[in-house]
Amino acid sequence: MHRIVRRIKGGSSNILRKEFPELLKLSSLWTHSYYVSTIGAAEEAIEKYIEAQRGV
């Protein structure tokens, strides 16, 4: 799973940096973490994860 996430983040980073050259100044667009769950995931768990990422 981590390989898929890494490819998505890398690919989207390349696309965004081509469209918005000012992003080239940033060392990274994404954090190294990610969240994966089934469709039945509890909304509360997702909200907690997002709130925790804001502190990264």
N, C-alpha and C positions, 0 to 999 in steps of 0.2 A: 504494500500500500504506500509506503514512504516514497518509493520510486515514482509512482504516479503523481503524488502530490508535488514532489520536487520538479517533475516535468511541467506540470501545470503552472507552478509558481515561476519557473524559469522562462517558460514560453510567454506567459502574460507579462513578465517583467521586460522581456525583449520588445514585445509589441508596444507596451506603454512608453518605454524609453525612446523608441523610434518616433512615436507620435508627439511625445512631450520631452524634448531634449533637456529641459531643465532638471529632469529626473536623473540625468547622468551624474549629477553632483552627489547623489546619495550613494552610500556604499551598498545598501540593500533596500529593497522595497517591502519585503515580507519578513516576518519572524520565522524561526526555524520550526516552530510548533504548528500543529494542525489538529483538527477535531474531526473524527469520523464516527458515525453512528448509523444505526438502522433508521428506517422511516418512522418507527414507533418511538423515537427518542422523546423524552420528556422535555417540554419547552423550558422548564426551570433549569435543567442541567445545561442546556445550550446557553441560556442567559448568564449563568454562573461562569461558564467558560469564557464568554465574551467579556464579561466584567474583569475577569482575571487577566485577560490579554491586554487590557487597557493599561495595566501597570507595567507591562514589559517594555 
